[in-house]
């Protein structure tokens, strides 16, 4: 079964970003996975793995927020999540995140 590279990228990150990435890698929309050069295939696999990880982290954070647990509320209000101080240390982090 031959799979188009664009469709594989599109399933992970959506059509708009998939077009940007395929243009950046120099791939046409009809390029088949079996016709890729080994170096481009390696770059593509590394890129897809990193994108999957990013999407997984975002979905986990959104799940925590949706459930309404303590960690989710900390993420929602951009507070430190893992027990750090908020009286003195988090002020700088909050200013940077809200800009």
Residue pairs with C-beta under 8 A, 6 or more apart in sequence:
2 32
2 33
2 34
3 32
3 33
4 29
4 30
4 31
4 32
4 33
5 22
5 27
5 31
5 32
5 33
5 36
5 44
6 18
6 19
6 22
6 27
6 29
6 30
6 31
8 33
8 48
9 18
9 21
9 22
9 44
9 48
10 18
12 18
12 48
12 51
12 52
12 55
13 21
13 51
13 55
19 29
21 47
22 28
22 29
22 31
25 40
25 43
25 44
25 47
26 40
27 36
27 40
27 44
33 41
36 44
61 72
61 75
63 72
64 71
64 72
64 75
65 72
65 73
65 75
65 76
66 72
71 81
74 80
74 81
75 81
78 93
78 94
78 97
78 98
79 86
79 90
79 94
80 86
80 89
80 90
80 93
84 90
